[in-house]
Amino acid sequence: MVTYYVQLEAVKYNLDNFMQRFFDIFFSGIALLFLAPIFLPIIFLLRITGEGEVFFFQERIGWHGRKFRLFKFATMLKNSPNMSTGTVTIKSDPRILPFGKFLRKTKINELPQLINIFLGDMSIVGPRPLTTETFEIYTAEIQELIIKVKPGLSGIGSIIFRDEENILIGADSSLDFYKKNVAPYKGILEVWYASNNTIFNYFKIIVVTVIIVLHPKSQIAWSSFKKLPTPPAQLKSLLNYPG
């Protein structure tokens, strides 16, 4: 009986992964076709403004710990990873270029990651792919659990920390606050998703992401995922926690 149950769970897990990959290819392919007319003027504006860079490529930690190159529209100074707070971005970060500010606020800068999704480096839904620097802030146990699923364009951590740049105010203290408060709880959220990685939650997170983009102050994430780990006291008000 136990063996049968284990086999059944394995079949369900593999089916969920197959379906997620199918929808990843389908959604990202359709989105890239429809967004092409929008990408062209953005590419032109980036080329003639700022430092003339169109895309930003950065090595991230992916599925099973494999590293891959993440695609984004360029929004910051080319040397920004070696300046100030490194790979952690804060509110009113001076490294952000004027047009880049608009792209980041609207999340348009993230859309080239659809290429990563189509290629199989990422999924529509999953933990955010981190740089080696920020990934190593997590404990070894959390790292091991997170890399069991593909990183995503959106995810429970991205939804809950959708206003992260505004949370990290003040360059002198923001990195320390990130390491002591933000990263530990974000890691717990990502582990929650890795442990609840189903096709049902895949679609639920997509729907909640759309609502959050349209209504940033909504508390729908907390009501939609009622078994989420409770945030620490110092983060509750910052994360719009209803409790």
C-alpha positions as CSV (number, residue, x, y, z in Angstrom):
1,M,0.0,0.0,0.0
2,V,2.8,2.4,0.9
3,T,4.7,1.6,-2.3
4,Y,1.5,2.2,-4.3
5,Y,1.0,5.6,-2.7
6,V,4.6,6.6,-3.4
7,Q,4.3,5.5,-7.0
8,L,1.0,7.4,-7.3
9,E,2.6,10.6,-5.9
10,A,5.5,10.2,-8.3
11,V,3.2,9.9,-11.3
12,K,1.2,13.0,-10.1
13,Y,4.5,15.0,-9.7
14,N,5.7,14.0,-13.2
15,L,2.3,14.9,-14.7
16,D,2.3,18.3,-13.0
17,N,5.8,19.0,-14.3
18,F,4.9,17.9,-17.8
19,M,1.8,20.1,-17.8
20,Q,3.7,23.1,-16.5
21,R,6.3,22.7,-19.2
22,F,3.6,22.5,-21.8
23,F,2.0,25.7,-20.6
24,D,5.3,27.4,-20.2
25,I,6.1,26.8,-23.9
26,F,2.6,27.7,-25.0
27,F,2.2,30.9,-22.9
28,S,5.8,32.2,-23.5
29,G,5.6,31.5,-27.3
30,I,2.2,33.3,-27.6
31,A,3.4,36.2,-25.4
32,L,6.6,36.7,-27.4
33,L,4.6,36.9,-30.7
34,F,2.1,39.4,-29.3
35,L,4.7,41.5,-27.5
36,A,7.1,41.8,-30.5
37,P,5.5,45.2,-31.6
38,I,5.9,46.5,-28.1
39,F,9.5,45.3,-27.8
40,L,10.6,47.1,-31.0
41,P,10.0,50.7,-29.7
42,I,11.5,49.8,-26.3
43,I,14.6,48.5,-28.0
44,F,14.9,51.7,-30.0
45,L,14.4,54.0,-26.9
46,L,17.0,52.0,-24.9
47,R,19.4,52.3,-27.8
48,I,19.3,56.1,-28.0
49,T,19.1,56.8,-24.2
50,G,21.1,56.0,-21.1
51,E,24.3,54.0,-22.0
52,G,22.8,52.7,-25.2
53,E,22.5,49.1,-23.8
54,V,19.3,47.2,-24.8
55,F,19.6,44.0,-22.8
56,F,21.1,43.1,-19.5
57,F,22.5,39.6,-19.1
58,Q,23.3,38.2,-15.7
59,E,24.2,34.7,-14.5
60,R,21.6,33.3,-12.2
61,I,21.2,30.0,-10.2
62,G,18.6,27.7,-11.8
63,W,17.1,24.3,-11.6
64,H,19.3,21.8,-9.8
65,G,21.8,24.5,-9.2
66,R,22.7,25.0,-12.9
67,K,23.7,28.5,-13.9
68,F,22.1,30.2,-16.8
69,R,22.0,33.7,-18.4
70,L,19.0,35.7,-17.4
71,F,17.5,38.2,-20.0
72,K,16.2,41.6,-19.0
73,F,15.8,45.0,-20.6
74,A,18.7,47.2,-19.4
75,T,17.5,49.6,-16.7
76,M,20.6,50.4,-14.7
77,L,24.2,51.5,-15.3
78,K,26.3,48.8,-16.8
79,N,28.7,48.6,-13.8
80,S,25.8,48.6,-11.3
81,P,26.6,45.1,-9.8
82,N,30.0,46.5,-8.7
83,M,28.5,49.6,-7.2
84,S,26.6,50.5,-4.0
85,T,24.4,47.6,-2.8
86,G,25.6,45.3,-5.5
87,T,22.8,43.0,-6.9
88,V,20.2,44.3,-4.3
89,T,18.2,47.2,-5.7
90,I,16.7,49.8,-3.3
91,K,14.2,52.6,-3.5
92,S,15.4,55.6,-5.6
93,D,18.5,53.7,-6.5
94,P,20.8,56.2,-8.2
95,R,22.1,53.5,-10.6
96,I,18.7,53.3,-12.3
97,L,18.5,55.1,-15.6
98,P,15.5,57.5,-16.4
99,F,13.7,55.2,-18.9
100,G,14.7,52.2,-16.8
101,K,12.7,53.6,-13.9
102,F,9.5,53.3,-16.0
103,L,10.4,49.8,-17.2
104,R,11.0,48.6,-13.6
105,K,7.8,50.2,-12.3
106,T,5.7,48.6,-14.9
107,K,7.7,45.3,-14.7
108,I,8.3,45.5,-18.5
109,N,12.0,45.1,-17.9
110,E,11.3,41.5,-16.8
111,L,9.5,40.4,-20.1
112,P,12.6,39.3,-22.0
113,Q,12.7,36.4,-19.5
114,L,10.0,34.9,-21.6
115,I,12.9,33.8,-23.8
116,N,14.4,32.0,-20.8
117,I,11.1,30.3,-20.2
118,F,10.7,29.2,-23.8
119,L,14.2,27.8,-23.8
120,G,13.5,25.9,-20.6
121,D,15.8,27.8,-18.2
122,M,12.8,29.1,-16.3
123,S,9.1,28.6,-15.7
124,I,6.2,31.1,-15.7
125,V,5.9,30.3,-12.0
126,G,8.6,29.5,-9.5
127,P,11.1,31.0,-7.1
128,R,12.9,34.1,-8.4
129,P,16.3,33.2,-10.0
130,L,19.0,34.7,-7.9
131,T,22.6,35.7,-8.4
132,T,25.2,33.7,-6.6
133,E,25.6,36.6,-4.1
134,T,22.0,36.7,-3.0
135,F,21.5,32.9,-3.3
136,E,24.3,32.3,-0.8
137,I,22.4,34.5,1.8
138,Y,20.0,31.6,2.2
139,T,20.9,28.7,4.4
140,A,22.2,25.5,2.8
141,E,18.9,23.7,3.7
142,I,16.8,26.4,1.9
143,Q,19.1,26.4,-1.1
144,E,18.8,22.7,-1.5
145,L,15.0,22.8,-1.4
146,I,14.6,25.8,-3.7
147,I,16.6,24.4,-6.6
148,K,14.3,21.4,-6.8
149,V,11.9,23.5,-8.9
150,K,12.6,25.8,-11.9
151,P,12.9,29.5,-11.1
152,G,10.0,31.6,-12.3
153,L,9.0,34.9,-13.9
154,S,6.5,35.2,-11.0
155,G,6.0,33.3,-7.9
156,I,4.8,33.5,-4.3
157,G,8.0,35.3,-3.2
158,S,7.7,37.8,-6.1
159,I,4.0,38.5,-5.2
160,I,4.5,39.0,-1.5
161,F,7.7,41.1,-2.0
162,R,6.3,42.9,-5.1
163,D,7.2,46.3,-3.5
164,E,10.7,45.2,-2.3
165,E,12.6,48.2,-3.6
166,N,10.3,50.5,-1.5
167,I,10.9,48.2,1.6
168,L,14.6,48.7,1.3
169,I,15.0,52.3,2.1
170,G,18.4,53.8,2.9
171,A,21.5,52.5,1.2
172,D,23.5,52.2,4.4
173,S,21.1,49.9,6.2
174,S,19.2,48.3,3.3
175,L,21.6,45.4,2.6
176,D,21.8,44.5,6.3
177,F,18.0,44.6,6.5
178,Y,17.7,42.4,3.4
179,K,20.1,39.8,4.9
180,K,18.5,39.7,8.3
181,N,14.8,40.1,7.5
182,V,13.8,40.0,3.9
183,A,16.0,37.0,2.6
184,P,15.1,34.6,5.5
185,Y,11.3,35.1,5.1
186,K,11.5,35.1,1.3
187,G,13.4,31.9,1.4
188,I,10.7,30.3,3.6
189,L,8.1,31.4,1.0
190,E,10.0,29.9,-1.9
191,V,10.4,26.6,0.1
192,W,6.6,26.7,0.6
193,Y,6.1,26.9,-3.2
194,A,8.7,24.1,-3.8
195,S,6.7,21.9,-1.4
196,N,3.4,22.9,-3.0
197,N,4.4,22.8,-6.7
198,T,1.2,21.8,-8.4
199,I,-0.5,22.7,-11.6
200,F,-3.4,24.2,-9.5
201,N,-1.0,26.6,-7.7
202,Y,0.8,27.3,-11.0
203,F,-2.4,28.8,-12.4
204,K,-3.5,30.4,-9.2
205,I,-0.2,32.3,-8.9
206,I,-0.6,33.5,-12.5
207,V,-4.1,34.8,-11.8
208,V,-3.0,36.5,-8.5
209,T,0.0,38.0,-10.3
210,V,-2.2,39.7,-12.9
211,I,-4.5,41.1,-10.1
212,I,-1.5,42.4,-8.1
213,V,-0.1,44.1,-11.2
214,L,-3.5,45.9,-11.7
215,H,-4.1,46.5,-8.0
216,P,-0.7,46.7,-6.2
217,K,-2.3,47.3,-2.8
218,S,-4.5,44.2,-2.9
219,Q,-4.3,41.7,-0.1
220,I,-5.5,38.9,-2.4
221,A,-2.3,36.8,-2.1
222,W,-2.9,36.4,1.7
223,S,-6.5,35.3,1.2
224,S,-5.7,33.1,-1.8
225,F,-2.9,31.2,-0.1
226,K,-4.2,30.9,3.5
227,K,-1.5,28.4,4.6
228,L,1.4,30.7,3.8
229,P,4.1,31.1,6.5
230,T,3.3,34.1,8.7
231,P,5.8,37.0,8.2
232,P,7.9,38.2,11.1
233,A,6.6,41.2,13.0
234,Q,9.0,43.6,11.5
235,L,7.7,42.8,8.0
236,K,4.0,42.5,8.5
237,S,3.0,46.1,7.9
238,L,5.6,46.4,5.0
239,L,4.0,43.4,3.3
240,N,0.4,44.6,3.7
241,Y,-0.3,41.5,5.9
242,P,-3.9,41.6,7.1
243,G,-3.3,39.9,10.4
